[in-house]
Amino acid sequence: LVSAGIERERIVVLPGIVRGTIDEARALHLYAQAHKVRSALIVTSPYHSRRALWTIRRVLRGKAVHVGIEPVPISGASSPPSIWWSTSIGWRNVAPEFVKMPYYWLAY
């Protein structure tokens, strides 16, 4: 983020220990309420971005917080979106989302 021009003092890593995307969304909700946050940029991996954005928007629904998302590939740990299915790394990263996304739809 700093190399992209974001001032270090504007970057917040949420406190606490989380075990999943829903915990991160809830932590953001608590932080946003306590600090009157009006916008947040979520940085995550490309394969996780759809579920992350859906979950955070769901938890923050009705709140005055604008949420954006920036998928940032991890060097060597992901494959291009067009060929994820042709690599073992792609399957390791993307395949769990086919289970997690429907689970999140039903559970949350």
SULBELGI-V198671 format. One line per field, one symbol per residue. ss: DSSP state (A for helix, B for strand, O for the rest). phi: phi as a letter, one per 20 degrees, with the letter a starting at -180 (. if undefined). A space follows every 10 residues. Layout:
ss: ???
phi: ???
//
This chain:
ss: OOOOOOOAAA OOOOOOOOOO AAAAAAAAAA AAAAAOOOBB BBBBOAAAAA AAAAAAAAAO OOOOOBBBBB BOOOOOOOOO AAAAAAOAAA AAAAAAAAAA AAAAAAAO
phi: .ffenefgfe eceffndcda ffffffffgf ffffdlfdbb dedbfgfdff fffgfffffe gneececdcc fcfegmdbcg gfcgfecffg ffeeggffef ffffgfec
//
